[in-house]
């Protein structure tokens, strides 16, 4: 793979972030969740609220000028979210690189612990990069979809 760069997102990246979120979820979560739930979770048009969150909080992974992954960390709480990689770029270390980037931001902000809610398909990925957690709870999406997920945490 050519050079991978991770940078703070801009509002202009919101459409790519929205598309990658949907593509990543539909590609990789389908063995673990009913298709109807995934459609409900990812449906809809890009909203002004999502664009605002991207501009304020997202980071993007860029390969050859193309956005191929996203990630978000709340530096007040240590919550990680929106870790999504384009299907054709999965398995090349981009998710790991994004998490390392977010971890360095967290350490710089004085955080000592990260936490997240992993989709069932992604829990092995998070375990491979040092997160712990095995319990299954129910995540309530903003649109009301109920999705089993795994609360996980990592000490920095
Ligand atoms: C989960 C996801 C973010 C992983 O990103 P990625 O770039 O494909 O992962 P990486 O290539 O950086 O993998 C890092 C490590 O995790 C492992 N890993 C990645 N996905 C895995 C999986 N589904 N099952 C088991 N191990 C996995 C890799 O083997 C690698 O381990 P290694 O370095 O010891 O070989 C990505 O596949 C994705 O976007 N999935 C769909 C959306 C999703 O579920 N996001 C998480 C929401 S909580």
Backbone and ligand atoms as CSV (ligand in chain L), in Angstrom:
chain,resi,resn,atom,element,x,y,z
A,1,UNK,N,N,0.854,-1.202,0.000
A,1,UNK,CA,C,0.000,0.000,0.000
A,1,UNK,C,C,0.885,1.247,0.000
A,2,UNK,N,N,0.492,2.254,-0.754
A,2,UNK,CA,C,1.234,3.510,-0.739
A,2,UNK,C,C,0.972,4.238,0.578
A,3,UNK,N,N,1.522,5.424,0.707
A,3,UNK,CA,C,1.542,6.080,2.008
A,3,UNK,C,C,0.147,6.323,2.571
A,4,UNK,N,N,0.019,5.949,3.835
A,4,UNK,CA,C,-1.229,6.187,4.564
A,4,UNK,C,C,-1.044,7.425,5.430
A,5,UNK,N,N,-1.997,8.344,5.324
A,5,UNK,CA,C,-1.945,9.554,6.148
A,5,UNK,C,C,-3.229,9.621,6.974
A,6,UNK,N,N,-3.114,10.019,8.220
A,6,UNK,CA,C,-4.318,10.212,9.036
A,6,UNK,C,C,-4.360,11.667,9.462
A,7,UNK,N,N,-5.485,12.301,9.213
A,7,UNK,CA,C,-5.615,13.727,9.535
A,7,UNK,C,C,-6.991,14.009,10.112
A,8,UNK,N,N,-7.087,15.181,10.745
A,8,UNK,CA,C,-8.380,15.663,11.233
A,8,UNK,C,C,-9.310,15.823,10.034
A,9,UNK,N,N,-10.570,15.465,10.200
A,9,UNK,CA,C,-11.538,15.612,9.111
A,9,UNK,C,C,-11.992,17.061,8.973
A,10,UNK,N,N,-12.492,17.383,7.775
A,10,UNK,CA,C,-13.132,18.677,7.515
A,10,UNK,C,C,-14.591,18.416,7.141
A,11,UNK,N,N,-15.389,19.475,7.153
A,11,UNK,CA,C,-16.807,19.305,6.812
A,11,UNK,C,C,-16.969,18.692,5.408
A,12,UNK,N,N,-16.052,19.026,4.506
A,12,UNK,CA,C,-16.129,18.515,3.128
A,12,UNK,C,C,-15.923,17.002,3.058
A,13,UNK,N,N,-15.450,16.398,4.137
A,13,UNK,CA,C,-15.238,14.942,4.163
A,13,UNK,C,C,-16.496,14.180,4.583
A,14,UNK,N,N,-17.547,14.913,4.949
A,14,UNK,CA,C,-18.711,14.254,5.555
A,14,UNK,C,C,-19.367,13.244,4.615
A,15,UNK,N,N,-19.471,13.570,3.316
A,15,UNK,CA,C,-20.134,12.637,2.388
A,15,UNK,C,C,-19.335,11.338,2.280
A,16,UNK,N,N,-18.007,11.433,2.217
A,16,UNK,CA,C,-17.175,10.219,2.170
A,16,UNK,C,C,-17.340,9.418,3.460
A,17,UNK,N,N,-17.340,10.115,4.588
A,17,UNK,CA,C,-17.472,9.423,5.879
A,17,UNK,C,C,-18.821,8.699,5.960
A,18,UNK,N,N,-19.870,9.347,5.488
A,18,UNK,CA,C,-21.205,8.743,5.522
A,18,UNK,C,C,-21.252,7.499,4.630
A,19,UNK,N,N,-20.661,7.585,3.443
A,19,UNK,CA,C,-20.645,6.464,2.499
A,19,UNK,C,C,-19.815,5.291,3.056
A,20,UNK,N,N,-18.646,5.592,3.604
A,20,UNK,CA,C,-17.775,4.526,4.127
A,20,UNK,C,C,-18.451,3.808,5.292
A,21,UNK,N,N,-19.124,4.576,6.162
A,21,UNK,CA,C,-19.851,3.979,7.296
A,21,UNK,C,C,-20.846,2.937,6.778
A,22,UNK,N,N,-21.662,3.332,5.800
A,22,UNK,CA,C,-22.681,2.418,5.272
A,22,UNK,C,C,-22.034,1.208,4.592
A,23,UNK,N,N,-21.027,1.450,3.747
A,23,UNK,CA,C,-20.398,0.343,3.008
A,23,UNK,C,C,-19.719,-0.641,3.965
A,24,UNK,N,N,-19.023,-0.117,4.972
A,24,UNK,CA,C,-18.298,-0.984,5.903
A,24,UNK,C,C,-19.277,-1.845,6.699
A,25,UNK,N,N,-20.344,-1.219,7.187
A,25,UNK,CA,C,-21.328,-1.954,7.998
A,25,UNK,C,C,-22.014,-3.031,7.156
A,26,UNK,N,N,-22.492,-2.670,5.960
A,26,UNK,CA,C,-23.213,-3.649,5.141
A,26,UNK,C,C,-22.282,-4.782,4.706
A,27,UNK,N,N,-21.002,-4.455,4.482
A,27,UNK,CA,C,-20.058,-5.477,4.028
A,27,UNK,C,C,-19.707,-6.471,5.130
A,28,UNK,N,N,-19.464,-5.970,6.343
A,28,UNK,CA,C,-18.862,-6.849,7.347
A,28,UNK,C,C,-19.780,-7.275,8.484
A,29,UNK,N,N,-20.889,-6.570,8.671
A,29,UNK,CA,C,-21.746,-6.892,9.823
A,29,UNK,C,C,-22.846,-7.872,9.468
A,30,UNK,N,N,-22.973,-8.238,8.181
A,30,UNK,CA,C,-24.160,-8.977,7.745
A,30,UNK,C,C,-24.205,-10.411,8.273
A,31,UNK,N,N,-23.054,-10.954,8.688
A,31,UNK,CA,C,-23.082,-12.306,9.232
A,31,UNK,C,C,-23.547,-12.307,10.690
A,32,UNK,N,N,-23.631,-11.131,11.302
A,32,UNK,CA,C,-23.927,-11.051,12.734
A,32,UNK,C,C,-25.267,-10.391,13.057
A,33,UNK,N,N,-25.838,-9.673,12.091
A,33,UNK,CA,C,-27.079,-8.929,12.348
A,33,UNK,C,C,-28.050,-9.139,11.183
A,34,UNK,N,N,-29.365,-9.093,11.463
A,34,UNK,CA,C,-30.342,-9.174,10.371
A,34,UNK,C,C,-30.156,-8.003,9.414
A,35,UNK,N,N,-30.282,-8.316,8.121
A,35,UNK,CA,C,-30.088,-7.286,7.090
A,35,UNK,C,C,-30.999,-6.066,7.333
A,36,UNK,N,N,-32.238,-6.326,7.759
A,36,UNK,CA,C,-33.188,-5.220,7.963
A,36,UNK,C,C,-32.667,-4.254,9.031
A,37,UNK,N,N,-32.040,-4.798,10.082
A,37,UNK,CA,C,-31.503,-3.930,11.139
A,37,UNK,C,C,-30.343,-3.096,10.603
A,38,UNK,N,N,-29.506,-3.710,9.747
A,38,UNK,CA,C,-28.373,-2.962,9.191
A,38,UNK,C,C,-28.856,-1.878,8.235
A,39,UNK,N,N,-29.882,-2.210,7.455
A,39,UNK,CA,C,-30.443,-1.205,6.538
A,39,UNK,C,C,-31.004,-0.032,7.343
A,40,UNK,N,N,-31.709,-0.357,8.418
A,40,UNK,CA,C,-32.290,0.699,9.244
A,40,UNK,C,C,-31.186,1.553,9.879
A,41,UNK,N,N,-30.116,0.908,10.340
A,41,UNK,CA,C,-29.008,1.599,11.013
A,41,UNK,C,C,-28.281,2.541,10.055
A,42,UNK,N,N,-28.177,2.134,8.777
A,42,UNK,CA,C,-27.324,2.889,7.847
A,42,UNK,C,C,-28.114,3.696,6.826
A,43,UNK,N,N,-29.438,3.611,6.852
A,43,UNK,CA,C,-30.215,4.265,5.802
A,43,UNK,C,C,-30.268,5.778,6.026
A,44,UNK,N,N,-30.799,6.459,5.044
A,44,UNK,CA,C,-30.984,7.904,5.161
A,44,UNK,C,C,-29.892,8.672,4.455
A,45,UNK,N,N,-30.176,9.969,4.275
A,45,UNK,CA,C,-29.220,10.845,3.607
A,45,UNK,C,C,-28.278,11.461,4.631
A,46,UNK,N,N,-27.178,11.931,4.116
A,46,UNK,CA,C,-26.223,12.675,4.941
A,46,UNK,C,C,-26.934,13.872,5.586
A,47,UNK,N,N,-26.858,13.966,6.906
A,47,UNK,CA,C,-27.564,15.052,7.599
A,47,UNK,C,C,-26.599,16.165,8.001
A,48,UNK,N,N,-27.165,17.320,8.283
A,48,UNK,CA,C,-26.346,18.443,8.759
A,48,UNK,C,C,-25.696,18.093,10.090
A,49,UNK,N,N,-26.419,17.337,10.925
A,49,UNK,CA,C,-25.874,16.958,12.235
A,49,UNK,C,C,-24.667,16.032,12.072
A,50,UNK,N,N,-24.777,15.047,11.159
A,50,UNK,CA,C,-23.633,14.154,10.933
A,50,UNK,C,C,-22.444,14.967,10.399
A,51,UNK,N,N,-22.707,15.886,9.461
A,51,UNK,CA,C,-21.631,16.718,8.899
A,51,UNK,C,C,-20.948,17.539,9.991
A,52,UNK,N,N,-21.750,18.034,10.921
A,52,UNK,CA,C,-21.179,18.821,12.020
A,52,UNK,C,C,-20.255,17.948,12.891
A,53,UNK,N,N,-20.716,16.740,13.188
A,53,UNK,CA,C,-19.900,15.846,14.022
A,53,UNK,C,C,-18.600,15.478,13.300
A,54,UNK,N,N,-18.704,15.218,11.980
A,54,UNK,CA,C,-17.487,14.906,11.204
A,54,UNK,C,C,-16.502,16.070,11.299
A,55,UNK,N,N,-17.000,17.283,11.045
A,55,UNK,CA,C,-16.115,18.456,11.046
A,55,UNK,C,C,-15.479,18.683,12.409
A,56,UNK,N,N,-16.225,18.404,13.459
A,56,UNK,CA,C,-15.713,18.709,14.803
A,56,UNK,C,C,-14.873,17.577,15.402
A,57,UNK,N,N,-15.229,16.334,15.099
A,57,UNK,CA,C,-14.642,15.237,15.888
A,57,UNK,C,C,-13.966,14.124,15.089
A,58,UNK,N,N,-14.262,13.990,13.784
A,58,UNK,CA,C,-13.737,12.826,13.050
A,58,UNK,C,C,-12.272,13.014,12.652
A,59,UNK,N,N,-11.620,11.871,12.474
A,59,UNK,CA,C,-10.317,11.801,11.811
A,59,UNK,C,C,-10.494,10.871,10.621
A,60,UNK,N,N,-9.724,11.115,9.555
A,60,UNK,CA,C,-9.862,10.287,8.360
A,60,UNK,C,C,-8.505,9.710,7.965
A,61,UNK,N,N,-8.552,8.465,7.451
A,61,UNK,CA,C,-7.367,7.816,6.890
A,61,UNK,C,C,-7.402,8.032,5.384
A,62,UNK,N,N,-6.292,8.490,4.816
A,62,UNK,CA,C,-6.244,8.865,3.404
A,62,UNK,C,C,-5.123,8.078,2.713
A,63,UNK,N,N,-5.463,7.433,1.584
A,63,UNK,CA,C,-4.475,6.737,0.750
A,63,UNK,C,C,-4.578,7.315,-0.659
A,64,UNK,N,N,-3.481,7.814,-1.171
A,64,UNK,CA,C,-3.462,8.420,-2.515
A,64,UNK,C,C,-4.574,9.445,-2.698
A,65,UNK,N,N,-4.789,10.261,-1.704
A,65,UNK,CA,C,-5.792,11.321,-1.794
A,65,UNK,C,C,-7.220,10.856,-1.595
A,66,UNK,N,N,-7.406,9.555,-1.371
A,66,UNK,CA,C,-8.753,8.995,-1.227
A,66,UNK,C,C,-9.009,8.658,0.243
A,67,UNK,N,N,-10.157,9.086,0.757
A,67,UNK,CA,C,-10.506,8.740,2.140
A,67,UNK,C,C,-10.941,7.279,2.179
A,68,UNK,N,N,-10.272,6.485,3.034
A,68,UNK,CA,C,-10.544,5.046,3.076
A,68,UNK,C,C,-10.934,4.569,4.469
A,69,UNK,N,N,-10.938,5.470,5.455
A,69,UNK,CA,C,-11.316,5.055,6.797
A,69,UNK,C,C,-11.622,6.259,7.668
A,70,UNK,N,N,-12.358,5.994,8.760
A,70,UNK,CA,C,-12.715,7.075,9.683
A,70,UNK,C,C,-12.528,6.613,11.128
A,71,UNK,N,N,-12.472,7.577,12.035
A,71,UNK,CA,C,-12.409,7.274,13.458
A,71,UNK,C,C,-12.689,8.528,14.265
A,72,UNK,N,N,-13.117,8.320,15.491
A,72,UNK,CA,C,-13.504,9.446,16.345
A,72,UNK,C,C,-13.119,9.122,17.781
A,73,UNK,N,N,-12.619,10.115,18.505
A,73,UNK,CA,C,-12.427,9.941,19.943
A,73,UNK,C,C,-12.928,11.181,20.662
A,74,UNK,N,N,-13.642,10.956,21.755
A,74,UNK,CA,C,-14.071,12.036,22.636
A,74,UNK,C,C,-12.979,12.196,23.696
A,75,UNK,N,N,-12.244,13.286,23.629
A,75,UNK,CA,C,-11.098,13.454,24.528
A,75,UNK,C,C,-11.528,13.853,25.944
A,76,UNK,N,N,-12.820,14.069,26.156
A,76,UNK,CA,C,-13.302,14.290,27.526
A,76,UNK,C,C,-13.578,12.962,28.224
A,77,UNK,N,N,-14.102,11.996,27.443
A,77,UNK,CA,C,-14.545,10.746,28.074
A,77,UNK,C,C,-13.695,9.525,27.716
A,78,UNK,N,N,-12.911,9.603,26.636
A,78,UNK,CA,C,-12.157,8.441,26.172
A,78,UNK,C,C,-12.985,7.485,25.335
A,79,UNK,N,N,-14.179,7.923,24.921
A,79,UNK,CA,C,-15.024,7.035,24.092
A,79,UNK,C,C,-14.576,7.096,22.629
A,80,UNK,N,N,-14.354,5.914,22.057
A,80,UNK,CA,C,-13.974,5.771,20.645
A,80,UNK,C,C,-15.210,5.367,19.859
A,81,UNK,N,N,-15.342,5.890,18.637
A,81,UNK,CA,C,-16.529,5.604,17.830
A,81,UNK,C,C,-16.173,5.745,16.348
A,82,UNK,N,N,-17.099,5.322,15.505
A,82,UNK,CA,C,-16.998,5.540,14.043
A,82,UNK,C,C,-15.716,4.987,13.433
A,83,UNK,N,N,-15.283,3.808,13.911
A,83,UNK,CA,C,-14.122,3.153,13.301
A,83,UNK,C,C,-14.639,2.329,12.109
A,84,UNK,N,N,-14.444,2.874,10.929
A,84,UNK,CA,C,-14.936,2.230,9.710
A,84,UNK,C,C,-13.865,2.304,8.630
A,85,UNK,N,N,-13.699,1.188,7.909
A,85,UNK,CA,C,-12.725,1.127,6.812
A,85,UNK,C,C,-13.469,0.695,5.544
A,86,UNK,N,N,-13.149,1.315,4.428
A,86,UNK,CA,C,-13.743,0.936,3.142
A,86,UNK,C,C,-13.497,-0.544,2.883
A,87,UNK,N,N,-14.515,-1.292,2.439
A,87,UNK,CA,C,-14.341,-2.738,2.256
A,87,UNK,C,C,-13.108,-3.114,1.443
A,88,UNK,N,N,-12.809,-2.398,0.364
A,88,UNK,CA,C,-11.665,-2.807,-0.471
A,88,UNK,C,C,-10.326,-2.496,0.189
A,89,UNK,N,N,-10.339,-1.792,1.332
A,89,UNK,CA,C,-9.090,-1.487,2.044
A,89,UNK,C,C,-9.018,-2.203,3.396
A,90,UNK,N,N,-9.998,-3.063,3.694
A,90,UNK,CA,C,-9.964,-3.799,4.968
A,90,UNK,C,C,-8.800,-4.790,4.970
A,91,UNK,N,N,-8.295,-5.094,6.159
A,91,UNK,CA,C,-7.249,-6.099,6.295
A,91,UNK,C,C,-5.865,-5.626,5.898
A,92,UNK,N,N,-5.669,-4.311,5.799
A,92,UNK,CA,C,-4.356,-3.774,5.420
A,92,UNK,C,C,-3.737,-2.910,6.520
A,93,UNK,N,N,-4.290,-3.007,7.722
A,93,UNK,CA,C,-3.698,-2.266,8.838
A,93,UNK,C,C,-4.240,-0.858,9.030
A,94,UNK,N,N,-5.276,-0.481,8.273
A,94,UNK,CA,C,-5.777,0.892,8.383
A,94,UNK,C,C,-6.543,1.104,9.695
A,95,UNK,N,N,-7.362,0.121,10.080
A,95,UNK,CA,C,-8.065,0.244,11.358
A,95,UNK,C,C,-7.096,0.331,12.518
A,96,UNK,N,N,-6.058,-0.502,12.500
A,96,UNK,CA,C,-5.047,-0.466,13.557
A,96,UNK,C,C,-4.344,0.908,13.581
A,97,UNK,N,N,-3.985,1.415,12.400
A,97,UNK,CA,C,-3.290,2.706,12.333
A,97,UNK,C,C,-4.183,3.831,12.870
A,98,UNK,N,N,-5.474,3.776,12.546
A,98,UNK,CA,C,-6.396,4.791,13.051
A,98,UNK,C,C,-6.462,4.733,14.583
A,99,UNK,N,N,-6.543,3.504,15.125
A,99,UNK,CA,C,-6.620,3.384,16.587
A,99,UNK,C,C,-5.341,3.878,17.252
A,100,UNK,N,N,-4.184,3.587,16.658
A,100,UNK,CA,C,-2.918,4.088,17.231
A,100,UNK,C,C,-2.909,5.611,17.233
A,101,UNK,N,N,-3.425,6.202,16.162
A,101,UNK,CA,C,-3.503,7.662,16.070
A,101,UNK,C,C,-4.405,8.215,17.183
A,102,UNK,N,N,-5.568,7.598,17.351
A,102,UNK,CA,C,-6.499,8.077,18.391
A,102,UNK,C,C,-5.907,7.870,19.785
A,103,UNK,N,N,-5.181,6.776,19.953
A,103,UNK,CA,C,-4.550,6.524,21.254
A,103,UNK,C,C,-3.499,7.584,21.571
A,104,UNK,N,N,-2.750,8.006,20.557
A,104,UNK,CA,C,-1.728,9.024,20.829
A,104,UNK,C,C,-2.395,10.357,21.183
A,105,UNK,N,N,-3.531,10.659,20.551
A,105,UNK,CA,C,-4.280,11.867,20.925
A,105,UNK,C,C,-4.779,11.748,22.371
A,106,UNK,N,N,-5.259,10.551,22.708
A,106,UNK,CA,C,-5.781,10.339,24.063
A,106,UNK,C,C,-4.676,10.515,25.104
A,107,UNK,N,N,-3.515,9.929,24.842
A,107,UNK,CA,C,-2.392,10.072,25.779
A,107,UNK,C,C,-1.997,11.533,25.921
A,108,UNK,N,N,-1.992,12.253,24.797
A,108,UNK,CA,C,-1.644,13.676,24.820
A,108,UNK,C,C,-2.625,14.498,25.637
A,109,UNK,N,N,-3.878,14.008,25.704
A,109,UNK,CA,C,-4.912,14.715,26.466
A,109,UNK,C,C,-4.963,14.232,27.917
A,110,UNK,N,N,-4.036,13.326,28.270
A,110,UNK,CA,C,-3.976,12.879,29.661
A,110,UNK,C,C,-4.900,11.731,29.987
A,111,UNK,N,N,-5.519,11.118,28.971
A,111,UNK,CA,C,-6.404,9.980,29.229
A,111,UNK,C,C,-5.576,8.733,29.505
A,112,UNK,N,N,-6.095,7.866,30.331
A,112,UNK,CA,C,-5.394,6.621,30.642
A,112,UNK,C,C,-6.219,5.395,30.256
A,113,UNK,N,N,-7.423,5.607,29.749
A,113,UNK,CA,C,-8.303,4.476,29.439
A,113,UNK,C,C,-9.216,4.859,28.267
A,114,UNK,N,N,-9.377,3.942,27.315
A,114,UNK,CA,C,-10.322,4.129,26.210
A,114,UNK,C,C,-11.474,3.141,26.372
A,115,UNK,N,N,-12.639,3.520,25.875
A,115,UNK,CA,C,-13.737,2.555,25.868
A,115,UNK,C,C,-14.572,2.724,24.615
A,116,UNK,N,N,-15.308,1.690,24.267
A,116,UNK,CA,C,-16.128,1.695,23.046
A,116,UNK,C,C,-17.157,0.588,23.114
A,117,UNK,N,N,-18.105,0.639,22.190
A,117,UNK,CA,C,-19.080,-0.442,22.036
A,117,UNK,C,C,-18.803,-1.084,20.691
A,118,UNK,N,N,-18.300,-2.322,20.694
A,118,UNK,CA,C,-17.921,-2.992,19.448
A,118,UNK,C,C,-19.103,-3.730,18.857
A,119,UNK,N,N,-19.253,-3.644,17.534
A,119,UNK,CA,C,-20.178,-4.555,16.873
A,119,UNK,C,C,-19.627,-5.973,17.046
A,120,UNK,N,N,-20.512,-6.981,16.940
A,120,UNK,CA,C,-20.078,-8.364,17.180
A,120,UNK,C,C,-18.961,-8.774,16.222
A,121,UNK,N,N,-19.036,-8.320,14.976
A,121,UNK,CA,C,-18.008,-8.666,13.983
A,121,UNK,C,C,-16.665,-8.013,14.295
A,122,UNK,N,N,-16.694,-6.843,14.951
A,122,UNK,CA,C,-15.457,-6.080,15.150
A,122,UNK,C,C,-14.760,-6.404,16.471
A,123,UNK,N,N,-15.432,-7.125,17.387
A,123,UNK,CA,C,-14.803,-7.403,18.681
A,123,UNK,C,C,-13.445,-8.109,18.527
A,124,UNK,N,N,-13.296,-9.093,17.601
A,124,UNK,CA,C,-11.956,-9.719,17.444
A,124,UNK,C,C,-10.888,-8.718,16.981
A,125,UNK,N,N,-11.272,-7.754,16.142
A,125,UNK,CA,C,-10.330,-6.705,15.725
A,125,UNK,C,C,-9.856,-5.917,16.948
A,126,UNK,N,N,-10.805,-5.499,17.791
A,126,UNK,CA,C,-10.416,-4.709,18.971
A,126,UNK,C,C,-9.571,-5.543,19.933
A,127,UNK,N,N,-9.891,-6.837,20.067
A,127,UNK,CA,C,-9.057,-7.699,20.929
A,127,UNK,C,C,-7.636,-7.772,20.372
A,128,UNK,N,N,-7.513,-7.834,19.033
A,128,UNK,CA,C,-6.175,-7.927,18.408
A,128,UNK,C,C,-5.342,-6.681,18.689
A,129,UNK,N,N,-6.009,-5.561,19.012
A,129,UNK,CA,C,-5.239,-4.333,19.275
A,129,UNK,C,C,-5.319,-3.935,20.758
A,130,UNK,N,N,-5.645,-4.914,21.608
A,130,UNK,CA,C,-5.456,-4.700,23.041
A,130,UNK,C,C,-6.676,-4.360,23.864
A,131,UNK,N,N,-7.865,-4.327,23.256
A,131,UNK,CA,C,-9.080,-4.059,24.040
A,131,UNK,C,C,-9.548,-5.351,24.715
A,132,UNK,N,N,-10.266,-5.191,25.832
A,132,UNK,CA,C,-10.811,-6.336,26.554
A,132,UNK,C,C,-12.300,-6.147,26.775
A,133,UNK,N,N,-13.006,-7.272,26.828
A,133,UNK,CA,C,-14.450,-7.218,27.064
A,133,UNK,C,C,-15.126,-8.363,26.349
A,134,UNK,N,N,-16.050,-9.042,27.047
A,134,UNK,CA,C,-16.721,-10.204,26.461
A,134,UNK,C,C,-18.237,-10.150,26.600
A,135,UNK,N,N,-18.732,-9.276,27.475
A,135,UNK,CA,C,-20.177,-9.235,27.710
A,135,UNK,C,C,-20.896,-8.678,26.479
A,136,UNK,N,N,-22.123,-9.104,26.310
A,136,UNK,CA,C,-22.931,-8.564,25.205
A,136,UNK,C,C,-24.068,-7.744,25.795
A,137,UNK,N,N,-24.185,-6.503,25.341
A,137,UNK,CA,C,-25.298,-5.646,25.756
A,137,UNK,C,C,-26.008,-5.153,24.494
A,138,UNK,N,N,-27.042,-4.357,24.677
A,138,UNK,CA,C,-27.812,-3.880,23.525
A,138,UNK,C,C,-27.507,-2.396,23.277
A,139,UNK,N,N,-27.046,-2.105,22.060
A,139,UNK,CA,C,-26.823,-0.720,21.637
A,139,UNK,C,C,-28.110,-0.202,20.986
A,140,UNK,N,N,-28.560,0.979,21.413
A,140,UNK,CA,C,-29.753,1.599,20.829
A,140,UNK,C,C,-29.290,2.681,19.871
A,141,UNK,N,N,-29.451,2.473,18.571
A,141,UNK,CA,C,-29.004,3.472,17.593
A,141,UNK,C,C,-29.926,4.691,17.668
A,142,UNK,N,N,-29.452,5.847,17.164
A,142,UNK,CA,C,-30.288,7.049,17.215
A,142,UNK,C,C,-31.633,6.854,16.514
A,143,UNK,N,N,-31.688,5.937,15.528
A,143,UNK,CA,C,-32.957,5.708,14.820
A,143,UNK,C,C,-33.807,4.639,15.495
A,144,UNK,N,N,-33.340,4.121,16.643
A,144,UNK,CA,C,-34.159,3.190,17.405
A,144,UNK,C,C,-33.859,1.728,17.141
A,145,UNK,N,N,-32.873,1.429,16.268
A,145,UNK,CA,C,-32.515,0.034,16.027
A,145,UNK,C,C,-31.765,-0.513,17.244
A,146,UNK,N,N,-32.121,-1.743,17.645
A,146,UNK,CA,C,-31.442,-2.363,18.793
A,146,UNK,C,C,-30.435,-3.387,18.278
A,147,UNK,N,N,-29.166,-3.191,18.586
A,147,UNK,CA,C,-28.107,-4.053,18.062
A,147,UNK,C,C,-27.269,-4.606,19.214
A,148,UNK,N,N,-27.126,-5.939,19.322
A,148,UNK,CA,C,-26.209,-6.486,20.330
A,148,UNK,C,C,-24.788,-5.987,20.065
A,149,UNK,N,N,-24.090,-5.622,21.116
A,149,UNK,CA,C,-22.712,-5.162,20.952
A,149,UNK,C,C,-21.903,-5.559,22.186
A,150,UNK,N,N,-20.588,-5.351,22.122
A,150,UNK,CA,C,-19.678,-5.770,23.187
A,150,UNK,C,C,-18.985,-4.536,23.772
A,151,UNK,N,N,-19.320,-4.136,24.997
A,151,UNK,CA,C,-18.574,-3.024,25.621
A,151,UNK,C,C,-17.139,-3.466,25.874
A,152,UNK,N,N,-16.181,-2.650,25.440
A,152,UNK,CA,C,-14.765,-3.021,25.575
A,152,UNK,C,C,-13.975,-1.825,26.080
A,153,UNK,N,N,-12.818,-2.124,26.715
A,153,UNK,CA,C,-11.964,-1.028,27.157
A,153,UNK,C,C,-10.503,-1.413,27.059
A,154,UNK,N,N,-9.664,-0.393,27.049
A,154,UNK,CA,C,-8.218,-0.606,26.944
A,154,UNK,C,C,-7.509,0.404,27.832
A,155,UNK,N,N,-6.615,-0.092,28.684
A,155,UNK,CA,C,-5.776,0.809,29.482
A,155,UNK,C,C,-4.611,1.252,28.623
A,156,UNK,N,N,-4.312,2.552,28.651
A,156,UNK,CA,C,-3.209,3.077,27.817
A,156,UNK,C,C,-1.894,3.041,28.568
L,1,LIG,C1,C,-13.328,-3.694,12.027
L,1,LIG,C2,C,-12.522,-2.805,11.049
L,1,LIG,C3,C,-12.555,-1.361,11.534
L,1,LIG,C4,C,-11.073,-3.330,11.057
L,1,LIG,O1,O,-10.278,-2.505,10.206
L,1,LIG,P1,P,-9.136,-3.138,9.280
L,1,LIG,O2,O,-8.360,-2.033,8.668
L,1,LIG,O3,O,-9.767,-4.127,8.363
L,1,LIG,O4,O,-8.247,-3.923,10.359
L,1,LIG,P2,P,-6.642,-4.090,10.390
L,1,LIG,O5,O,-6.197,-4.541,9.040
L,1,LIG,O6,O,-6.024,-2.841,10.925
L,1,LIG,O7,O,-6.471,-5.278,11.434
L,1,LIG,C5,C,-5.759,-5.121,12.658
L,1,LIG,C6,C,-5.718,-6.456,13.361
L,1,LIG,O8,O,-7.057,-6.891,13.654
L,1,LIG,C7,C,-7.297,-8.165,13.056
L,1,LIG,N1,N,-8.673,-8.146,12.535
L,1,LIG,C8,C,-9.237,-7.201,11.769
L,1,LIG,N2,N,-10.537,-7.510,11.506
L,1,LIG,C9,C,-10.749,-8.691,12.126
L,1,LIG,C10,C,-11.882,-9.549,12.226
L,1,LIG,N3,N,-13.060,-9.223,11.669
L,1,LIG,N4,N,-11.749,-10.694,12.921
L,1,LIG,C11,C,-10.570,-11.038,13.500
L,1,LIG,N5,N,-9.467,-10.261,13.452
L,1,LIG,C12,C,-9.561,-9.110,12.759
L,1,LIG,C13,C,-6.311,-8.264,11.924
L,1,LIG,O9,O,-6.016,-9.609,11.616
L,1,LIG,C14,C,-5.108,-7.553,12.502
L,1,LIG,O10,O,-4.413,-8.390,13.410
L,1,LIG,P3,P,-2.855,-8.721,13.183
L,1,LIG,O11,O,-2.182,-7.394,12.957
L,1,LIG,O12,O,-2.481,-9.391,14.455
L,1,LIG,O13,O,-2.832,-9.592,11.963
L,1,LIG,C15,C,-13.079,-2.885,9.617
L,1,LIG,O14,O,-12.993,-4.212,9.162
L,1,LIG,C16,C,-14.481,-2.367,9.461
L,1,LIG,O15,O,-14.680,-1.224,9.095
L,1,LIG,N6,N,-15.500,-3.253,9.712
L,1,LIG,C17,C,-16.906,-2.914,9.478
L,1,LIG,C18,C,-17.441,-1.817,10.351
L,1,LIG,C19,C,-17.327,-2.090,11.831
L,1,LIG,O16,O,-17.810,-3.072,12.331
L,1,LIG,N7,N,-16.660,-1.159,12.533
L,1,LIG,C20,C,-16.510,-1.214,13.956
L,1,LIG,C21,C,-17.716,-0.643,14.627
L,1,LIG,S1,S,-17.595,-0.796,16.424
